[in-house]
Structures are given as structure tokens and as C-alpha cells.
């Protein structure tokens, strides 16, 4: 049996980065941005865990090159 997993980027929340843009601008700076990225990562980890995935990723919430959605 194959383990279920998500590979690659997951959408960033609107409070972390601009939405619907390929090169979004971050909504915070400095320590606030570091905390927002950590919070977004924890939200996606929990969502994957709640879905029963055994292999969990960070959703690339720290990457600046993925599209965001609202």
C-alpha cells in the first residue's frame, strides 16, 4: 500500500502574503513575518495530520515563489 502525502507548495493564507499572485508580497516584516510563516506552517501540518496523512510537509510556507489564494 502507498502512503498518502502532499508534495510541494500549499496555498498561503491571505494574512501571510498577497493573494492570487505568482510573486506575492509578504504581509509582514521581520519578527512578525517569521512568526506568521511559522503559524501558517503549523496550520498546514495540523490540516494534513487531521486528514490522516502519514507523510507531512511544511507546504513551503516560507517560500516566496508560490502562488497564494484567498
C-alpha positions in Angstrom: 0.0 0.0 0.0 1.2 3.5 -0.8 1.3 6.2 1.9 -0.7 9.3 1.2 1.2 12.5 1.1 1.2 16.0 -0.3 4.2 17.1 -2.4 5.1 20.8 -3.0 3.5 24.1 -2.1 0.2 24.6 -0.4 -1.7 27.9 -0.6 -0.5 30.6 1.7 -3.2 32.3 3.8 -4.1 35.9 2.9 -2.8 37.2 6.2 0.7 35.8 5.3 1.1 37.0 1.6 -0.8 38.8 -1.1 -3.4 36.5 -2.8 -3.8 35.4 -6.4 -0.3 36.4 -7.4 2.6 34.4 -8.7 5.1 36.6 -6.9 3.2 37.7 -3.8 4.5 40.3 -1.3 4.6 39.3 2.3 2.1 41.0 4.6 4.6 41.5 7.5 8.3 42.0 8.0 11.0 41.0 10.4 10.0 39.0 13.5 6.3 39.3 12.7 6.9 37.7 9.3 8.9 34.9 10.9 6.1 34.2 13.3 3.4 34.4 10.6 5.3 31.9 8.4 5.6 29.6 11.5 1.9 29.9 12.2 1.0 29.1 8.6 3.2 26.1 8.6 1.6 24.8 11.8 -1.9 25.2 10.3 -0.9 23.1 7.3 0.8 20.5 9.4 -2.4 20.2 11.5 -4.6 20.0 8.4 -2.5 17.2 7.0 -2.5 15.4 10.3 -6.3 15.8 10.7 -6.6 14.3 7.2 -4.7 11.2 8.3 -1.6 11.7 6.2 1.4 9.8 7.4 4.0 11.8 5.5 3.6 15.5 6.3 5.3 18.5 4.8 5.5 22.2 5.6 3.6 23.3 2.5 6.5 25.6 1.6 5.0 28.4 3.7 8.5 30.0 3.9 9.0 30.1 0.1 8.4 33.3 -1.7 7.8 31.9 -5.2 4.5 30.1 -4.9 1.0 31.4 -5.8 -1.3 32.3 -2.9 -5.1 32.1 -2.8 -7.7 34.0 -0.8 
